[in-house]
Structures are given as C-alpha cells and as structure tokens.
C-alpha cells in the first residue's frame, strides 16, 4: 500500500495539475548531509548517525547524547535507553558501534550506535 502511495506521489511531482510534464529543473531535491570524514593515513568515511562520530581519540571522554533516544546494548542481550542530554563515556570509539559506560537512566556498560553525540 505504501509503495503505491509513494509511486503516486512521485508521479504527481512529475505531472502538473493540467497533466503537462514539468521540466526537471522545477523539481526540488532533498538536501543530503555529507558523511563526516577523518583525514589522515587511509581516510575513513563512516557515519551511523547525523551528529558527532566518536573516534578512537575520544576514548576516555564523556560525550553528551544528541539523539532523542539512544539504545544501549549489553552483552547479555538486555537494553536500556539514554535520552538527549545524558552522557556516555567512550571506551572504544572509531567504528559503527561504540563501547563504554552509559550514565543517566542506565548507569551501566554497553554499546551504542556511533554518530549520535554532541
């Protein structure tokens, strides 16, 4: 059902009210933020979330959460949720998942998805 609605919406963008096709330059494109990039030997481009990406240089730092909700995953399978403004101490940054200590609601060690820090 959603696919049909998406196709109809896309068709509506290409065809004006009178049935005439609009020129491509009148269509608006959605802006896309570029991925954050760390320069250096063998530059790495990685971004899980739209905010600050924790690198290995952030190990030991306590970073603020910018996401509305950020799930902390524990090795035993349990989860906890951090909210905006709470903090996370990075033990191991630089990949899609960051291990560390979640403060605030959780107050436990675990992993969070990278790219959601201030």
The first five atom37 places (N, CA, C, CB, O) and aatype in JSON, in Angstrom:
{
  "aatype": [20, 20, 20, 20, 20, 20, 20, 20, 20, 20, 20, 20, 20, 20, 20, 20, 20, 20, 20, 20, 20, 20, 20, 20, 20, 20, 20, 20, 20, 20, 20, 20, 20, 20, 20, 20, 20, 20, 20, 20, 20, 20, 20, 20, 20, 20, 20, 20, 20, 20, 20, 20, 20, 20, 20, 20, 20, 20, 20, 20, 20, 20, 20, 20, 20, 20, 20, 20, 20, 20, 20, 20, 20, 20, 20, 20, 20, 20, 20, 20, 20, 20, 20, 20, 20, 20, 20, 20, 20, 20, 20, 20, 20, 20, 20, 20, 20, 20, 20, 20, 20, 20, 20, 20, 20, 20, 20, 20, 20, 20, 20, 20, 20, 20, 20, 20, 20, 20],
  "atom_mask": [
    [1, 1, 1, 1, 1],
    [1, 1, 1, 1, 1],
    [1, 1, 1, 1, 1],
    [1, 1, 1, 1, 1],
    [1, 1, 1, 1, 1],
    [1, 1, 1, 1, 1],
    [1, 1, 1, 1, 1],
    [1, 1, 1, 1, 1],
    [1, 1, 1, 1, 1],
    [1, 1, 1, 1, 1],
    [1, 1, 1, 1, 1],
    [1, 1, 1, 1, 1],
    [1, 1, 1, 1, 1],
    [1, 1, 1, 1, 1],
    [1, 1, 1, 1, 1],
    [1, 1, 1, 1, 1],
    [1, 1, 1, 1, 1],
    [1, 1, 1, 1, 1],
    [1, 1, 1, 1, 1],
    [1, 1, 1, 1, 1],
    [1, 1, 1, 1, 1],
    [1, 1, 1, 1, 1],
    [1, 1, 1, 1, 1],
    [1, 1, 1, 1, 1],
    [1, 1, 1, 1, 1],
    [1, 1, 1, 1, 1],
    [1, 1, 1, 1, 1],
    [1, 1, 1, 1, 1],
    [1, 1, 1, 1, 1],
    [1, 1, 1, 1, 1],
    [1, 1, 1, 1, 1],
    [1, 1, 1, 1, 1],
    [1, 1, 1, 1, 1],
    [1, 1, 1, 1, 1],
    [1, 1, 1, 1, 1],
    [1, 1, 1, 1, 1],
    [1, 1, 1, 1, 1],
    [1, 1, 1, 1, 1],
    [1, 1, 1, 1, 1],
    [1, 1, 1, 1, 1],
    [1, 1, 1, 1, 1],
    [1, 1, 1, 1, 1],
    [1, 1, 1, 1, 1],
    [1, 1, 1, 1, 1],
    [1, 1, 1, 1, 1],
    [1, 1, 1, 1, 1],
    [1, 1, 1, 1, 1],
    [1, 1, 1, 1, 1],
    [1, 1, 1, 1, 1],
    [1, 1, 1, 1, 1],
    [1, 1, 1, 1, 1],
    [1, 1, 1, 1, 1],
    [1, 1, 1, 1, 1],
    [1, 1, 1, 1, 1],
    [1, 1, 1, 1, 1],
    [1, 1, 1, 1, 1],
    [1, 1, 1, 1, 1],
    [1, 1, 1, 1, 1],
    [1, 1, 1, 1, 1],
    [1, 1, 1, 1, 1],
    [1, 1, 1, 1, 1],
    [1, 1, 1, 1, 1],
    [1, 1, 1, 1, 1],
    [1, 1, 1, 1, 1],
    [1, 1, 1, 1, 1],
    [1, 1, 1, 1, 1],
    [1, 1, 1, 1, 1],
    [1, 1, 1, 1, 1],
    [1, 1, 1, 1, 1],
    [1, 1, 1, 1, 1],
    [1, 1, 1, 1, 1],
    [1, 1, 1, 1, 1],
    [1, 1, 1, 1, 1],
    [1, 1, 1, 1, 1],
    [1, 1, 1, 1, 1],
    [1, 1, 1, 1, 1],
    [1, 1, 1, 1, 1],
    [1, 1, 1, 1, 1],
    [1, 1, 1, 1, 1],
    [1, 1, 1, 1, 1],
    [1, 1, 1, 1, 1],
    [1, 1, 1, 1, 1],
    [1, 1, 1, 1, 1],
    [1, 1, 1, 1, 1],
    [1, 1, 1, 1, 1],
    [1, 1, 1, 1, 1],
    [1, 1, 1, 1, 1],
    [1, 1, 1, 1, 1],
    [1, 1, 1, 1, 1],
    [1, 1, 1, 1, 1],
    [1, 1, 1, 1, 1],
    [1, 1, 1, 1, 1],
    [1, 1, 1, 1, 1],
    [1, 1, 1, 1, 1],
    [1, 1, 1, 1, 1],
    [1, 1, 1, 1, 1],
    [1, 1, 1, 1, 1],
    [1, 1, 1, 1, 1],
    [1, 1, 1, 1, 1],
    [1, 1, 1, 1, 1],
    [1, 1, 1, 1, 1],
    [1, 1, 1, 1, 1],
    [1, 1, 1, 1, 1],
    [1, 1, 1, 1, 1],
    [1, 1, 1, 1, 1],
    [1, 1, 1, 1, 1],
    [1, 1, 1, 1, 1],
    [1, 1, 1, 1, 1],
    [1, 1, 1, 1, 1],
    [1, 1, 1, 1, 1],
    [1, 1, 1, 1, 1],
    [1, 1, 1, 1, 1],
    [1, 1, 1, 1, 1],
    [1, 1, 1, 1, 1],
    [1, 1, 1, 1, 1],
    [1, 1, 1, 1, 1],
    [1, 1, 1, 1, 1],
    [1, 1, 1, 1, 1]
  ],
  "atom_positions": [
    [[0.83, -1.19, 0.0], [0.0, 0.0, 0.0], [0.88, 1.25, 0.0], [-0.95, 0.0, 1.21], [0.61, 2.2, -0.74]],
    [[1.95, 1.25, 0.84], [2.82, 2.41, 0.9], [3.57, 2.6, -0.41], [3.81, 2.27, 2.05], [3.82, 3.73, -0.83]],
    [[3.91, 1.49, -1.06], [4.63, 1.57, -2.33], [3.76, 2.25, -3.38], [5.04, 0.17, -2.8], [4.25, 3.08, -4.15]],
    [[2.49, 1.91, -3.41], [1.57, 2.53, -4.37], [1.43, 4.02, -4.07], [0.18, 1.85, -4.32], [1.44, 4.84, -4.99]],
    [[1.31, 4.37, -2.79], [1.2, 5.78, -2.41], [2.46, 6.54, -2.79], [0.93, 5.92, -0.91], [2.39, 7.68, -3.25]],
    [[3.64, 5.92, -2.61], [4.9, 6.56, -2.99], [4.98, 6.78, -4.49], [6.08, 5.73, -2.52], [5.45, 7.82, -4.95]],
    [[4.53, 5.77, -5.25], [4.56, 5.89, -6.71], [3.62, 7.0, -7.18], [4.18, 4.55, -7.38], [3.94, 7.75, -8.1]],
    [[2.45, 7.1, -6.54], [1.51, 8.15, -6.92], [2.07, 9.53, -6.59], [0.17, 7.93, -6.2], [1.9, 10.47, -7.37]],
    [[2.73, 9.64, -5.43], [3.33, 10.92, -5.05], [4.43, 11.31, -6.02], [3.88, 10.86, -3.62], [4.54, 12.48, -6.4]],
    [[5.25, 10.35, -6.43], [6.33, 10.62, -7.38], [5.76, 11.04, -8.73], [7.25, 9.39, -7.55], [6.29, 11.94, -9.38]],
    [[4.67, 10.39, -9.16], [4.03, 10.74, -10.42], [3.44, 12.14, -10.34], [2.93, 9.72, -10.78], [3.5, 12.89, -11.31]],
    [[2.88, 12.49, -9.19], [2.31, 13.82, -9.01], [3.36, 14.9, -9.12], [1.6, 13.92, -7.67], [3.07, 16.01, -9.56]],
    [[4.6, 14.6, -8.71], [5.68, 15.57, -8.82], [6.07, 15.82, -10.28], [6.9, 15.1, -8.03], [6.45, 16.93, -10.65]],
    [[5.98, 14.78, -11.09], [6.39, 14.89, -12.49], [5.3, 15.48, -13.39], [6.79, 13.55, -13.01], [5.61, 16.05, -14.43]],
    [[4.07, 15.35, -13.0], [2.96, 15.8, -13.83], [2.25, 16.95, -13.13], [1.97, 14.64, -14.13], [1.87, 16.82, -11.96]],
    [[2.07, 18.05, -13.8], [1.38, 19.21, -13.22], [-0.11, 18.96, -13.11], [1.63, 20.46, -14.05], [-0.6, 17.91, -13.51]],
    [[-0.84, 19.92, -12.58], [-2.29, 19.78, -12.4], [-3.02, 19.57, -13.71], [-2.84, 21.0, -11.7], [-4.01, 18.85, -13.76]],
    [[-2.54, 20.18, -14.77], [-3.21, 20.06, -16.06], [-2.75, 18.86, -16.85], [-2.98, 21.3, -16.86], [-3.2, 18.68, -17.99]],
    [[-1.89, 18.02, -16.31], [-1.45, 16.82, -17.0], [-0.16, 17.02, -17.79], [-2.53, 16.34, -17.91], [0.37, 16.05, -18.34]],
    [[0.35, 18.27, -17.88], [1.58, 18.51, -18.63], [2.78, 18.13, -17.77], [1.67, 19.99, -19.09], [2.76, 18.3, -16.55]],
    [[3.82, 17.64, -18.4], [5.03, 17.25, -17.67], [5.84, 18.49, -17.35], [5.87, 16.24, -18.48], [6.02, 19.35, -18.2]],
    [[6.32, 18.58, -16.1], [7.11, 19.71, -15.68], [8.58, 19.48, -16.03], [6.95, 19.96, -14.17], [9.04, 18.34, -16.1]],
    [[9.27, 20.56, -16.25], [10.7, 20.47, -16.55], [11.44, 19.98, -15.31], [11.27, 21.85, -17.02], [11.06, 20.34, -14.19]],
    [[12.5, 19.15, -15.46], [13.24, 18.61, -14.32], [13.78, 19.69, -13.39], [14.37, 17.76, -14.79], [13.89, 19.44, -12.18]],
    [[14.12, 20.87, -13.9], [14.69, 21.9, -13.03], [13.68, 22.47, -12.06], [15.28, 23.02, -13.85], [14.07, 23.14, -11.11]],
    [[12.37, 22.22, -12.25], [11.38, 22.71, -11.32], [11.2, 21.77, -10.14], [10.05, 22.92, -12.02], [10.58, 22.14, -9.14]],
    [[11.72, 20.55, -10.24], [11.62, 19.61, -9.13], [12.67, 19.95, -8.09], [11.78, 18.15, -9.63], [13.79, 20.32, -8.43]],
    [[12.31, 19.83, -6.83], [13.24, 20.14, -5.75], [13.84, 18.85, -5.21], [12.53, 20.94, -4.62], [13.13, 17.87, -4.98]],
    [[15.15, 18.86, -5.01], [15.81, 17.71, -4.43], [15.98, 17.94, -2.93], [17.19, 17.47, -5.11], [16.17, 19.06, -2.48]],
    [[15.9, 16.85, -2.17], [16.09, 16.91, -0.73], [17.59, 16.99, -0.46], [15.44, 15.68, -0.01], [18.35, 16.18, -0.99]],
    [[18.04, 17.97, 0.35], [19.47, 18.07, 0.64], [19.95, 16.89, 1.47], [19.78, 19.39, 1.37], [19.24, 16.42, 2.36]],
    [[21.15, 16.42, 1.18], [21.74, 15.31, 1.9], [23.03, 15.79, 2.55], [22.0, 14.09, 0.97], [23.89, 16.36, 1.89]],
    [[23.15, 15.56, 3.86], [24.36, 15.98, 4.59], [25.5, 15.03, 4.24], [24.11, 16.0, 6.13], [25.32, 13.81, 4.22]],
    [[26.68, 15.58, 3.96], [27.82, 14.7, 3.66], [28.27, 13.96, 4.91], [28.99, 15.51, 3.07], [28.11, 14.46, 6.03]],
    [[28.82, 12.77, 4.72], [29.34, 11.98, 5.84], [30.56, 12.67, 6.42], [29.68, 10.54, 5.39], [31.35, 13.27, 5.69]],
    [[30.71, 12.57, 7.73], [31.89, 13.12, 8.36], [33.1, 12.3, 7.95], [31.74, 13.15, 9.9], [33.0, 11.09, 7.77]],
    [[34.23, 12.96, 7.8], [35.42, 12.26, 7.34], [36.6, 12.64, 8.21], [35.71, 12.59, 5.86], [36.82, 13.81, 8.51]],
    [[37.35, 11.65, 8.6], [38.55, 11.88, 9.38], [39.74, 11.78, 8.44], [38.67, 10.86, 10.57], [39.95, 10.76, 7.79]],
    [[40.51, 12.87, 8.36], [41.65, 12.88, 7.47], [42.84, 12.23, 8.14], [41.98, 14.3, 7.04], [42.96, 12.24, 9.37]],
    [[43.7, 11.68, 7.35], [44.89, 11.03, 7.87], [45.25, 9.87, 6.98], [44.69, 10.56, 9.32], [44.75, 9.75, 5.86]],
    [[46.11, 9.04, 7.47], [46.54, 7.89, 6.69], [45.34, 6.97, 6.44], [47.68, 7.12, 7.4], [44.73, 6.48, 7.39]],
    [[45.02, 6.73, 5.18], [43.88, 5.89, 4.84], [42.59, 6.48, 5.37], [44.07, 4.5, 5.38], [41.94, 5.86, 6.21]],
    [[42.19, 7.65, 4.9], [41.0, 8.34, 5.4], [39.8, 7.41, 5.48], [40.66, 9.53, 4.51], [39.59, 6.55, 4.62]],
    [[39.03, 7.59, 6.53], [37.88, 6.76, 6.78], [36.63, 7.62, 6.71], [37.99, 6.03, 8.14], [36.59, 8.69, 7.32]],
    [[35.62, 7.18, 6.0], [34.34, 7.87, 5.98], [33.32, 6.91, 6.58], [33.93, 8.32, 4.53], [33.05, 5.85, 6.02]],
    [[32.77, 7.29, 7.7], [31.79, 6.45, 8.37], [30.88, 7.33, 9.18], [32.47, 5.37, 9.25], [31.33, 8.28, 9.82]],
    [[29.6, 7.01, 9.17], [28.66, 7.79, 9.96], [27.41, 6.96, 10.17], [28.33, 9.15, 9.28], [26.73, 6.63, 9.21]],
    [[27.11, 6.63, 11.39], [25.89, 5.91, 11.69], [24.75, 6.89, 11.92], [26.09, 5.0, 12.91], [23.64, 6.68, 11.44]],
    [[25.02, 7.94, 12.66], [24.0, 8.95, 12.95], [24.41, 10.29, 12.35], [23.78, 9.08, 14.47], [25.53, 10.43, 11.85]],
    [[23.52, 11.28, 12.4], [23.8, 12.58, 11.78], [24.62, 13.54, 12.64], [22.51, 13.23, 11.42], [24.92, 14.64, 12.2]],
    [[24.99, 13.14, 13.86], [25.71, 14.03, 14.76], [27.18, 13.63, 14.85], [25.07, 14.02, 16.15], [27.7, 12.95, 13.96]],
    [[27.84, 14.04, 15.91], [29.28, 13.78, 16.09], [29.57, 12.28, 16.14], [29.79, 14.46, 17.37], [28.86, 11.53, 16.8]],
    [[30.62, 11.87, 15.45], [31.07, 10.48, 15.38], [32.25, 10.31, 16.32], [31.45, 10.09, 13.92], [33.24, 11.02, 16.18]],
    [[32.17, 9.39, 17.28], [33.24, 9.17, 18.26], [34.38, 8.38, 17.63], [32.7, 8.43, 19.51], [34.19, 7.27, 17.14]],
    [[35.57, 8.96, 17.67], [36.77, 8.33, 17.12], [37.57, 7.71, 18.25], [37.63, 9.35, 16.33], [37.25, 7.93, 19.42]],
    [[38.61, 6.96, 17.92], [39.46, 6.35, 18.95], [40.13, 7.44, 19.8], [40.53, 5.45, 18.31], [40.48, 7.19, 20.96]],
    [[40.3, 8.63, 19.24], [40.86, 9.75, 20.01], [39.9, 10.23, 21.11], [41.21, 10.91, 19.07], [40.3, 10.98, 22.0]],
    [[38.63, 9.79, 21.05], [37.65, 10.14, 22.07], [37.6, 9.14, 23.21], [36.29, 10.27, 21.45], [36.83, 9.32, 24.16]],
    [[38.42, 8.07, 23.14], [38.43, 7.07, 24.21], [38.72, 7.75, 25.54], [39.47, 5.95, 23.92], [39.66, 8.54, 25.64]],
    [[37.92, 7.45, 26.55], [38.07, 8.05, 27.87], [37.26, 9.32, 28.06], [39.51, 8.35, 28.12], [37.14, 9.8, 29.19]],
    [[36.7, 9.87, 26.99], [35.91, 11.1, 27.1], [34.45, 10.77, 27.39], [36.02, 11.93, 25.79], [33.92, 9.74, 26.97]],
    [[33.82, 11.67, 28.12], [32.39, 11.54, 28.42], [31.65, 12.47, 27.48], [32.07, 11.88, 29.94], [31.74, 13.69, 27.6]],
    [[30.91, 11.89, 26.52], [30.23, 12.65, 25.48], [28.74, 12.75, 25.77], [30.46, 12.02, 24.11], [28.13, 11.82, 26.3]],
    [[28.16, 13.89, 25.4], [26.72, 14.11, 25.58], [25.96, 13.47, 24.43], [26.4, 15.63, 25.66], [26.43, 13.47, 23.29]],
    [[24.78, 12.93, 24.73], [23.91, 12.31, 23.73], [23.06, 13.38, 23.07], [23.01, 11.22, 24.37], [22.41, 14.17, 23.75]],
    [[23.07, 13.43, 21.73], [22.25, 14.4, 20.99], [20.97, 13.77, 20.44], [23.06, 15.0, 19.85], [20.04, 14.49, 20.07]],
    [[20.91, 12.45, 20.38], [19.71, 11.77, 19.89], [18.59, 11.91, 20.92], [20.0, 10.26, 19.6], [18.86, 12.04, 22.12]],
    [[17.35, 11.89, 20.45], [16.22, 11.91, 21.39], [16.25, 10.66, 22.27], [14.88, 12.01, 20.62], [16.03, 10.75, 23.48]],
    [[16.51, 9.51, 21.67], [16.62, 8.23, 22.37], [17.78, 7.46, 21.76], [15.28, 7.42, 22.28], [17.9, 7.41, 20.53]],
    [[18.62, 6.86, 22.59], [19.74, 6.06, 22.11], [19.79, 4.78, 22.93], [21.1, 6.85, 22.21], [19.96, 4.82, 24.15]],
    [[19.65, 3.63, 22.26], [19.6, 2.34, 22.94], [21.0, 1.85, 23.27], [18.87, 1.32, 22.07], [21.89, 1.84, 22.42]],
    [[21.18, 1.45, 24.51], [22.43, 0.85, 24.98], [22.23, -0.66, 24.99], [22.84, 1.39, 26.42], [21.3, -1.17, 25.62]],
    [[23.1, -1.38, 24.27], [23.01, -2.85, 24.18], [24.07, -3.47, 25.09], [23.19, -3.34, 22.72], [25.24, -3.08, 25.03]],
    [[23.67, -4.43, 25.92], [24.6, -5.13, 26.8], [24.92, -6.5, 26.22], [24.01, -5.27, 28.23], [24.16, -7.02, 25.4]],
    [[26.03, -7.08, 26.64], [26.45, -8.39, 26.12], [25.48, -9.5, 26.49], [27.84, -8.74, 26.64], [25.43, -10.52, 25.8]],
    [[24.69, -9.34, 27.56], [23.72, -10.37, 27.95], [22.4, -10.25, 27.18], [23.45, -10.28, 29.45], [21.47, -11.01, 27.43]],
    [[22.31, -9.29, 26.26], [21.11, -9.12, 25.44], [20.14, -8.08, 25.95], [20.41, -10.41, 25.33], [19.2, -7.72, 25.23]],
    [[20.32, -7.59, 27.16], [19.41, -6.58, 27.69], [19.74, -5.21, 27.09], [19.49, -6.53, 29.24], [20.84, -4.99, 26.59]],
    [[18.78, -4.31, 27.15], [18.96, -2.96, 26.62], [18.47, -1.93, 27.63], [18.21, -2.8, 25.29], [17.73, -2.24, 28.56]],
    [[18.91, -0.71, 27.41], [18.5, 0.43, 28.21], [18.48, 1.63, 27.26], [19.47, 0.66, 29.46], [19.15, 1.59, 26.23]],
    [[17.75, 2.67, 27.58], [17.65, 3.82, 26.69], [18.16, 5.09, 27.35], [16.22, 4.02, 26.23], [17.72, 5.48, 28.42]],
    [[19.12, 5.73, 26.66], [19.59, 7.05, 27.07], [18.76, 8.09, 26.33], [21.12, 7.24, 26.77], [18.26, 7.83, 25.24]],
    [[18.6, 9.26, 26.93], [17.86, 10.34, 26.28], [18.78, 11.54, 26.07], [16.63, 10.74, 27.11], [19.86, 11.62, 26.64]],
    [[18.32, 12.46, 25.24], [19.09, 13.67, 24.92], [19.58, 14.36, 26.19], [18.24, 14.65, 24.08], [18.83, 14.55, 27.15]],
    [[20.88, 14.71, 26.17], [21.46, 15.41, 27.3], [22.18, 14.51, 28.29], [20.41, 16.16, 28.01], [23.02, 14.98, 29.06]],
    [[21.87, 13.2, 28.28], [22.59, 12.28, 29.15], [23.96, 12.01, 28.53], [21.79, 10.97, 29.35], [24.22, 12.44, 27.41]],
    [[24.83, 11.3, 29.23], [26.2, 11.15, 28.76], [26.62, 9.69, 28.64], [27.14, 11.88, 29.69], [26.02, 8.79, 29.21]],
    [[27.71, 9.51, 27.87], [28.27, 8.18, 27.61], [29.79, 8.31, 27.58], [27.71, 7.57, 26.25], [30.33, 9.09, 26.79]],
    [[30.49, 7.56, 28.44], [31.95, 7.57, 28.45], [32.44, 6.54, 27.44], [32.5, 7.26, 29.88], [32.11, 5.35, 27.55]],
    [[33.22, 6.99, 26.47], [33.7, 6.13, 25.39], [34.89, 5.3, 25.85], [34.09, 6.98, 24.15], [35.88, 5.84, 26.33]],
    [[34.78, 3.97, 25.72], [35.9, 3.07, 25.98], [36.6, 2.75, 24.66], [35.43, 1.77, 26.68], [37.83, 2.66, 24.61]],
    [[35.81, 2.57, 23.6], [36.37, 2.18, 22.31], [35.54, 2.8, 21.19], [36.42, 0.63, 22.17], [34.46, 2.3, 20.87]],
    [[36.04, 3.89, 20.6], [35.34, 4.57, 19.52], [36.0, 4.29, 18.19], [35.29, 6.07, 19.77], [37.04, 3.63, 18.12]],
    [[35.4, 4.79, 17.12], [36.0, 4.68, 15.8], [35.33, 3.7, 14.86], [37.4, 4.3, 15.94], [35.74, 3.58, 13.71]],
    [[34.31, 2.99, 15.33], [33.59, 2.08, 14.44], [32.1, 2.41, 14.53], [33.86, 0.59, 14.82], [31.7, 3.37, 15.19]],
    [[31.28, 1.61, 13.86], [29.84, 1.88, 13.85], [29.23, 1.75, 15.24], [29.14, 0.94, 12.88], [28.24, 2.4, 15.54]],
    [[29.81, 0.91, 16.09], [29.34, 0.73, 17.46], [30.42, 1.18, 18.43], [28.95, -0.74, 17.72], [31.6, 0.91, 18.21]],
    [[30.03, 1.86, 19.5], [30.95, 2.4, 20.5], [30.67, 1.69, 21.83], [30.79, 3.95, 20.64], [29.54, 1.66, 22.29]],
    [[31.72, 1.14, 22.43], [31.53, 0.55, 23.75], [31.94, 1.57, 24.8], [32.36, -0.77, 23.91], [32.82, 2.4, 24.58]],
    [[31.28, 1.49, 25.95], [31.57, 2.44, 27.02], [30.58, 2.33, 28.15], [31.58, 3.84, 26.48], [29.88, 1.33, 28.29]],
    [[30.53, 3.37, 28.97], [29.63, 3.41, 30.12], [28.53, 4.44, 29.88], [30.41, 3.73, 31.41], [28.81, 5.61, 29.6]],
    [[27.29, 4.0, 30.01], [26.13, 4.87, 29.85], [25.72, 5.42, 31.21], [24.94, 4.11, 29.19], [25.43, 4.66, 32.13]],
    [[25.69, 6.74, 31.33], [25.29, 7.4, 32.56], [23.81, 7.77, 32.45], [26.16, 8.66, 32.83], [23.19, 7.54, 31.41]],
    [[23.23, 8.33, 33.49], [21.83, 8.78, 33.44], [20.88, 7.66, 33.76], [21.5, 9.36, 32.07], [21.0, 7.02, 34.81]],
    [[19.91, 7.39, 32.85], [18.9, 6.35, 33.08], [19.51, 4.98, 33.27], [17.93, 6.31, 31.92], [18.99, 4.16, 34.03]],
    [[20.62, 4.71, 32.59], [21.17, 3.36, 32.53], [22.19, 3.06, 33.61], [21.8, 3.14, 31.2], [22.02, 2.12, 34.39]],
    [[23.25, 3.86, 33.67], [24.34, 3.67, 34.62], [24.93, 2.27, 34.53], [23.86, 3.94, 36.04], [25.04, 1.56, 35.53]],
    [[25.31, 1.87, 33.3], [25.87, 0.55, 33.05], [26.77, 0.57, 31.82], [24.76, -0.49, 32.87], [26.72, 1.51, 31.02]],
    [[27.6, -0.47, 31.68], [28.46, -0.6, 30.5], [27.68, -1.25, 29.37], [29.72, -1.43, 30.82], [26.81, -2.09, 29.6]],
    [[27.99, -0.85, 28.13], [27.33, -1.42, 26.97], [27.83, -0.79, 25.69], [25.83, -1.25, 27.08], [28.86, -0.11, 25.68]],
    [[27.11, -1.01, 24.6], [27.45, -0.45, 23.3], [26.28, 0.36, 22.76], [27.84, -1.58, 22.31], [25.12, 0.02, 22.95]],
    [[26.63, 1.47, 22.07], [25.63, 2.29, 21.41], [26.05, 2.5, 19.96], [25.46, 3.66, 22.13], [27.23, 2.35, 19.62]],
    [[25.1, 2.83, 19.11], [25.42, 3.14, 17.72], [26.15, 4.47, 17.68], [24.13, 3.17, 16.84], [25.77, 5.43, 18.35]],
    [[27.21, 4.52, 16.87], [28.02, 5.73, 16.77], [27.32, 6.8, 15.95], [29.38, 5.41, 16.16], [26.44, 6.49, 15.13]],
    [[27.7, 8.05, 16.16], [27.17, 9.15, 15.37], [26.02, 9.89, 16.01], [26.75, 8.65, 14.06], [25.31, 10.63, 15.32]],
    [[25.82, 9.72, 17.31], [24.71, 10.36, 17.99], [25.15, 11.21, 19.17], [23.72, 9.33, 18.45], [24.39, 11.42, 20.11]],
    [[26.4, 11.71, 19.11], [26.95, 12.51, 20.21], [27.02, 13.98, 19.83], [28.33, 12.0, 20.59], [27.05, 14.32, 18.65]],
    [[27.06, 14.85, 20.84], [27.19, 16.29, 20.61], [28.64, 16.67, 20.53], [26.48, 17.09, 21.7], [28.96, 17.84, 20.34]]
  ]
}
